[in-house]
Amino acid sequence: MTTAAYNATNPFAVVAGVAGGVKSGKTSYVLCHQPKSFDWRVREAAPHPMGNLTDARFAEVCGVLNQIVQLG
């Protein structure tokens, strides 16, 4: 996830919500064209401060990723 404002026009970015903490008030985006970063546990990264995506938002992210890699 990122809060870089230029992702507002990125067709592969899905709005995740508004960030808190240090990035408070900024829009967070899931970058669907970077599936390598989907599983933060495997990368041993820290959980994102926003927590989890809603099921609907996760389905949207998976839908965009599917357009890229056409899994199913």
N, CA, C and O atoms as CSV, one atom per row, in Angstrom:
chain,resi,resn,atom,element,x,y,z
A,1,MET,N,N,0.843,-1.177,0.000
A,1,MET,CA,C,0.000,0.000,0.000
A,1,MET,C,C,0.879,1.228,0.000
A,1,MET,O,O,2.019,1.210,0.465
A,2,THR,N,N,0.323,2.288,-0.530
A,2,THR,CA,C,1.056,3.529,-0.625
A,2,THR,C,C,0.103,4.708,-0.459
A,2,THR,O,O,-1.102,4.582,-0.677
A,3,THR,N,N,0.649,5.835,-0.076
A,3,THR,CA,C,-0.144,7.063,-0.002
A,3,THR,C,C,0.340,8.082,-1.030
A,3,THR,O,O,-0.027,9.255,-0.956
A,4,ALA,N,N,1.158,7.649,-1.983
A,4,ALA,CA,C,1.652,8.565,-3.013
A,4,ALA,C,C,0.480,9.082,-3.842
A,4,ALA,O,O,-0.241,8.301,-4.462
A,5,ALA,N,N,0.297,10.382,-3.850
A,5,ALA,CA,C,-0.869,11.005,-4.478
A,5,ALA,C,C,-0.968,10.733,-5.977
A,5,ALA,O,O,-2.073,10.709,-6.520
A,6,TYR,N,N,0.148,10.529,-6.651
A,6,TYR,CA,C,0.090,10.305,-8.095
A,6,TYR,C,C,-0.628,9.001,-8.450
A,6,TYR,O,O,-0.967,8.783,-9.614
A,7,ASN,N,N,-0.861,8.137,-7.469
A,7,ASN,CA,C,-1.595,6.904,-7.731
A,7,ASN,C,C,-3.083,7.124,-7.921
A,7,ASN,O,O,-3.800,6.192,-8.285
A,8,ALA,N,N,-3.559,8.329,-7.685
A,8,ALA,CA,C,-4.983,8.630,-7.887
A,8,ALA,C,C,-5.391,8.392,-9.338
A,8,ALA,O,O,-6.557,8.105,-9.608
A,9,THR,N,N,-4.456,8.506,-10.272
A,9,THR,CA,C,-4.762,8.287,-11.687
A,9,THR,C,C,-4.176,6.975,-12.209
A,9,THR,O,O,-4.231,6.710,-13.410
A,10,ASN,N,N,-3.623,6.161,-11.331
A,10,ASN,CA,C,-3.038,4.881,-11.719
A,10,ASN,C,C,-4.167,3.867,-11.907
A,10,ASN,O,O,-4.890,3.581,-10.953
A,11,PRO,N,N,-4.338,3.315,-13.116
A,11,PRO,CA,C,-5.437,2.372,-13.342
A,11,PRO,C,C,-5.289,1.069,-12.560
A,11,PRO,O,O,-6.253,0.311,-12.446
A,12,PHE,N,N,-4.103,0.795,-12.021
A,12,PHE,CA,C,-3.876,-0.423,-11.254
A,12,PHE,C,C,-3.926,-0.187,-9.755
A,12,PHE,O,O,-3.639,-1.097,-8.978
A,13,ALA,N,N,-4.283,1.012,-9.339
A,13,ALA,CA,C,-4.374,1.352,-7.921
A,13,ALA,C,C,-5.835,1.355,-7.481
A,13,ALA,O,O,-6.695,1.924,-8.153
A,14,VAL,N,N,-6.105,0.716,-6.351
A,14,VAL,CA,C,-7.449,0.692,-5.773
A,14,VAL,C,C,-7.394,1.439,-4.449
A,14,VAL,O,O,-6.527,1.179,-3.615
A,15,VAL,N,N,-8.317,2.359,-4.266
A,15,VAL,CA,C,-8.368,3.125,-3.013
A,15,VAL,C,C,-8.699,2.181,-1.866
A,15,VAL,O,O,-9.698,1.463,-1.905
A,16,ALA,N,N,-7.848,2.193,-0.846
A,16,ALA,CA,C,-8.046,1.328,0.316
A,16,ALA,C,C,-8.726,2.070,1.457
A,16,ALA,O,O,-9.341,1.451,2.326
A,17,GLY,N,N,-8.618,3.385,1.456
A,17,GLY,CA,C,-9.205,4.180,2.525
A,17,GLY,C,C,-8.280,5.312,2.910
A,17,GLY,O,O,-7.337,5.636,2.188
A,18,VAL,N,N,-8.554,5.904,4.043
A,18,VAL,CA,C,-7.759,7.030,4.530
A,18,VAL,C,C,-6.820,6.525,5.619
A,18,VAL,O,O,-7.227,5.843,6.559
A,19,ALA,N,N,-5.562,6.883,5.458
A,19,ALA,CA,C,-4.530,6.438,6.389
A,19,ALA,C,C,-4.620,7.172,7.713
A,19,ALA,O,O,-5.165,8.272,7.805
A,20,GLY,N,N,-4.078,6.542,8.719
A,20,GLY,CA,C,-3.960,7.163,10.036
A,20,GLY,C,C,-2.494,7.310,10.388
A,20,GLY,O,O,-1.631,7.151,9.524
A,21,GLY,N,N,-2.204,7.605,11.618
A,21,GLY,CA,C,-0.818,7.706,12.084
A,21,GLY,C,C,-0.054,8.808,11.388
A,21,GLY,O,O,-0.569,9.910,11.197
A,22,VAL,N,N,1.181,8.509,11.007
A,22,VAL,CA,C,2.058,9.491,10.375
A,22,VAL,C,C,1.472,9.995,9.062
A,22,VAL,O,O,1.657,11.159,8.708
A,23,LYS,N,N,0.774,9.136,8.342
A,23,LYS,CA,C,0.191,9.479,7.038
A,23,LYS,C,C,-1.266,9.923,7.181
A,23,LYS,O,O,-2.021,9.897,6.209
A,24,SER,N,N,-1.651,10.323,8.362
A,24,SER,CA,C,-3.041,10.644,8.678
A,24,SER,C,C,-3.672,11.583,7.655
A,24,SER,O,O,-3.108,12.617,7.298
A,25,GLY,N,N,-4.850,11.192,7.198
A,25,GLY,CA,C,-5.625,12.007,6.283
A,25,GLY,C,C,-5.307,11.780,4.819
A,25,GLY,O,O,-6.020,12.286,3.952
A,26,LYS,N,N,-4.248,11.029,4.517
A,26,LYS,CA,C,-3.894,10.756,3.127
A,26,LYS,C,C,-4.617,9.501,2.651
A,26,LYS,O,O,-4.862,8.577,3.428
A,27,THR,N,N,-4.949,9.483,1.381
A,27,THR,CA,C,-5.595,8.321,0.789
A,27,THR,C,C,-4.562,7.218,0.595
A,27,THR,O,O,-3.464,7.470,0.099
A,28,SER,N,N,-4.914,5.996,0.988
A,28,SER,CA,C,-4.040,4.836,0.781
A,28,SER,C,C,-4.523,4.058,-0.432
A,28,SER,O,O,-5.724,3.947,-0.679
A,29,TYR,N,N,-3.575,3.523,-1.181
A,29,TYR,CA,C,-3.869,2.761,-2.385
A,29,TYR,C,C,-3.208,1.392,-2.307
A,29,TYR,O,O,-2.090,1.256,-1.811
A,30,VAL,N,N,-3.922,0.371,-2.808
A,30,VAL,CA,C,-3.326,-0.938,-3.029
A,30,VAL,C,C,-2.872,-0.943,-4.484
A,30,VAL,O,O,-3.663,-0.655,-5.382
A,31,LEU,N,N,-1.616,-1.264,-4.721
A,31,LEU,CA,C,-1.089,-1.314,-6.080
A,31,LEU,C,C,-1.217,-2.737,-6.605
A,31,LEU,O,O,-0.410,-3.611,-6.287
A,32,CYS,N,N,-2.251,-2.949,-7.417
A,32,CYS,CA,C,-2.607,-4.296,-7.869
A,32,CYS,C,C,-1.576,-4.895,-8.813
A,32,CYS,O,O,-1.545,-6.112,-8.998
A,33,HIS,N,N,-0.747,-4.075,-9.401
A,33,HIS,CA,C,0.274,-4.591,-10.316
A,33,HIS,C,C,1.545,-5.002,-9.571
A,33,HIS,O,O,2.572,-5.271,-10.194
A,34,GLN,N,N,1.474,-5.049,-8.254
A,34,GLN,CA,C,2.603,-5.480,-7.439
A,34,GLN,C,C,2.188,-6.639,-6.523
A,34,GLN,O,O,2.277,-6.526,-5.300
A,35,PRO,N,N,1.736,-7.748,-7.114
A,35,PRO,CA,C,1.261,-8.860,-6.269
A,35,PRO,C,C,2.350,-9.446,-5.376
A,35,PRO,O,O,2.036,-10.115,-4.392
A,36,LYS,N,N,3.602,-9.216,-5.690
A,36,LYS,CA,C,4.695,-9.707,-4.851
A,36,LYS,C,C,4.585,-9.177,-3.432
A,36,LYS,O,O,5.113,-9.781,-2.498
A,37,SER,N,N,3.910,-8.063,-3.267
A,37,SER,CA,C,3.820,-7.460,-1.938
A,37,SER,C,C,2.497,-7.762,-1.245
A,37,SER,O,O,2.239,-7.225,-0.168
A,38,PHE,N,N,1.655,-8.606,-1.832
A,38,PHE,CA,C,0.361,-8.903,-1.225
A,38,PHE,C,C,0.495,-9.631,0.106
A,38,PHE,O,O,-0.239,-9.333,1.049
A,39,ASP,N,N,1.418,-10.575,0.194
A,39,ASP,CA,C,1.522,-11.368,1.415
A,39,ASP,C,C,2.660,-10.844,2.278
A,39,ASP,O,O,3.801,-11.288,2.156
A,40,TRP,N,N,2.343,-9.912,3.136
A,40,TRP,CA,C,3.359,-9.263,3.971
A,40,TRP,C,C,3.977,-10.231,4.971
A,40,TRP,O,O,5.097,-10.008,5.432
A,41,ARG,N,N,3.272,-11.292,5.310
A,41,ARG,CA,C,3.853,-12.262,6.250
A,41,ARG,C,C,5.055,-12.976,5.632
A,41,ARG,O,O,6.078,-13.176,6.286
A,42,VAL,N,N,4.912,-13.357,4.358
A,42,VAL,CA,C,6.009,-14.027,3.664
A,42,VAL,C,C,7.208,-13.083,3.566
A,42,VAL,O,O,8.353,-13.516,3.694
A,43,ARG,N,N,6.948,-11.799,3.340
A,43,ARG,CA,C,8.030,-10.812,3.239
A,43,ARG,C,C,8.547,-10.381,4.607
A,43,ARG,O,O,9.501,-9.609,4.703
A,44,GLU,N,N,7.910,-10.886,5.669
A,44,GLU,CA,C,8.263,-10.522,7.038
A,44,GLU,C,C,8.162,-9.017,7.272
A,44,GLU,O,O,8.978,-8.425,7.979
A,45,ALA,N,N,7.148,-8.417,6.667
A,45,ALA,CA,C,6.884,-6.985,6.832
A,45,ALA,C,C,5.907,-6.785,7.991
A,45,ALA,O,O,5.257,-7.730,8.438
A,46,ALA,N,N,5.816,-5.576,8.456
A,46,ALA,CA,C,4.868,-5.231,9.516
A,46,ALA,C,C,3.476,-5.029,8.915
A,46,ALA,O,O,3.359,-4.596,7.768
A,47,PRO,N,N,2.432,-5.334,9.663
A,47,PRO,CA,C,1.078,-5.067,9.173
A,47,PRO,C,C,0.899,-3.575,8.887
A,47,PRO,O,O,1.499,-2.725,9.545
A,48,HIS,N,N,0.076,-3.280,7.909
A,48,HIS,CA,C,-0.212,-1.886,7.581
A,48,HIS,C,C,-1.041,-1.272,8.707
A,48,HIS,O,O,-1.906,-1.945,9.269
A,49,PRO,N,N,-0.792,-0.013,9.044
A,49,PRO,CA,C,-1.539,0.628,10.135
A,49,PRO,C,C,-3.056,0.667,9.911
A,49,PRO,O,O,-3.816,0.757,10.875
A,50,MET,N,N,-3.508,0.602,8.639
A,50,MET,CA,C,-4.952,0.624,8.373
A,50,MET,C,C,-5.619,-0.679,8.763
A,50,MET,O,O,-6.838,-0.727,8.923
A,51,GLY,N,N,-4.840,-1.732,8.917
A,51,GLY,CA,C,-5.436,-3.031,9.222
A,51,GLY,C,C,-5.813,-3.758,7.954
A,51,GLY,O,O,-5.088,-3.689,6.961
A,52,ASN,N,N,-6.936,-4.457,7.968
A,52,ASN,CA,C,-7.367,-5.266,6.831
A,52,ASN,C,C,-8.287,-4.495,5.912
A,52,ASN,O,O,-8.956,-3.547,6.324
A,53,LEU,N,N,-8.309,-4.921,4.645
A,53,LEU,CA,C,-9.284,-4.400,3.698
A,53,LEU,C,C,-10.627,-5.069,3.972
A,53,LEU,O,O,-10.684,-6.173,4.515
A,54,THR,N,N,-11.692,-4.397,3.594
A,54,THR,CA,C,-12.997,-5.052,3.661
A,54,THR,C,C,-13.018,-6.159,2.607
A,54,THR,O,O,-12.218,-6.142,1.671
A,55,ASP,N,N,-13.924,-7.112,2.755
A,55,ASP,CA,C,-14.031,-8.188,1.778
A,55,ASP,C,C,-14.326,-7.631,0.383
A,55,ASP,O,O,-13.778,-8.110,-0.609
A,56,ALA,N,N,-15.185,-6.628,0.313
A,56,ALA,CA,C,-15.538,-6.034,-0.982
A,56,ALA,C,C,-14.332,-5.360,-1.628
A,56,ALA,O,O,-14.120,-5.488,-2.834
A,57,ARG,N,N,-13.550,-4.651,-0.838
A,57,ARG,CA,C,-12.374,-3.966,-1.380
A,57,ARG,C,C,-11.323,-4.979,-1.817
A,57,ARG,O,O,-10.667,-4.789,-2.841
A,58,PHE,N,N,-11.158,-6.064,-1.041
A,58,PHE,CA,C,-10.214,-7.118,-1.414
A,58,PHE,C,C,-10.645,-7.777,-2.723
A,58,PHE,O,O,-9.804,-8.080,-3.570
A,59,ALA,N,N,-11.938,-7.998,-2.892
A,59,ALA,CA,C,-12.448,-8.581,-4.135
A,59,ALA,C,C,-12.164,-7.650,-5.316
A,59,ALA,O,O,-11.840,-8.111,-6.410
A,60,GLU,N,N,-12.286,-6.347,-5.093
A,60,GLU,CA,C,-11.979,-5.373,-6.142
A,60,GLU,C,C,-10.499,-5.452,-6.532
A,60,GLU,O,O,-10.163,-5.453,-7.716
A,61,VAL,N,N,-9.620,-5.517,-5.527
A,61,VAL,CA,C,-8.183,-5.630,-5.783
A,61,VAL,C,C,-7.895,-6.913,-6.569
A,61,VAL,O,O,-7.138,-6.888,-7.540
A,62,CYS,N,N,-8.493,-8.023,-6.156
A,62,CYS,CA,C,-8.281,-9.289,-6.859
A,62,CYS,C,C,-8.809,-9.227,-8.291
A,62,CYS,O,O,-8.222,-9.824,-9.194
A,63,GLY,N,N,-9.906,-8.512,-8.503
A,63,GLY,CA,C,-10.459,-8.345,-9.842
A,63,GLY,C,C,-9.509,-7.587,-10.756
A,63,GLY,O,O,-9.337,-7.954,-11.918
A,64,VAL,N,N,-8.888,-6.526,-10.233
A,64,VAL,CA,C,-7.923,-5.768,-11.031
A,64,VAL,C,C,-6.693,-6.625,-11.308
A,64,VAL,O,O,-6.190,-6.647,-12.432
A,65,LEU,N,N,-6.208,-7.329,-10.292
A,65,LEU,CA,C,-5.061,-8.220,-10.494
A,65,LEU,C,C,-5.387,-9.274,-11.541
A,65,LEU,O,O,-4.540,-9.589,-12.377
A,66,ASN,N,N,-6.581,-9.820,-11.514
A,66,ASN,CA,C,-6.985,-10.827,-12.494
A,66,ASN,C,C,-6.973,-10.266,-13.911
A,66,ASN,O,O,-6.661,-10.994,-14.853
A,67,GLN,N,N,-7.303,-9.000,-14.081
A,67,GLN,CA,C,-7.240,-8.375,-15.403
A,67,GLN,C,C,-5.797,-8.350,-15.912
A,67,GLN,O,O,-5.557,-8.407,-17.119
A,68,ILE,N,N,-4.852,-8.267,-14.998
A,68,ILE,CA,C,-3.442,-8.194,-15.366
A,68,ILE,C,C,-2.897,-9.591,-15.701
A,68,ILE,O,O,-2.251,-9.783,-16.731
A,69,VAL,N,N,-3.163,-10.550,-14.823
A,69,VAL,CA,C,-2.561,-11.886,-14.976
A,69,VAL,C,C,-3.531,-12.942,-15.491
A,69,VAL,O,O,-3.106,-14.036,-15.861
A,70,GLN,N,N,-4.809,-12.638,-15.522
A,70,GLN,CA,C,-5.871,-13.510,-16.045
A,70,GLN,C,C,-5.779,-14.926,-15.481
A,70,GLN,O,O,-5.573,-15.897,-16.208
A,71,LEU,N,N,-5.941,-15.008,-14.157
A,71,LEU,CA,C,-5.917,-16.297,-13.480
A,71,LEU,C,C,-7.231,-17.055,-13.610
A,71,LEU,O,O,-7.246,-18.282,-13.706
A,72,GLY,N,N,-8.331,-16.312,-13.610
A,72,GLY,CA,C,-9.610,-17.035,-13.642
A,72,GLY,C,C,-10.782,-16.185,-13.942
A,72,GLY,O,O,-11.908,-16.681,-13.995
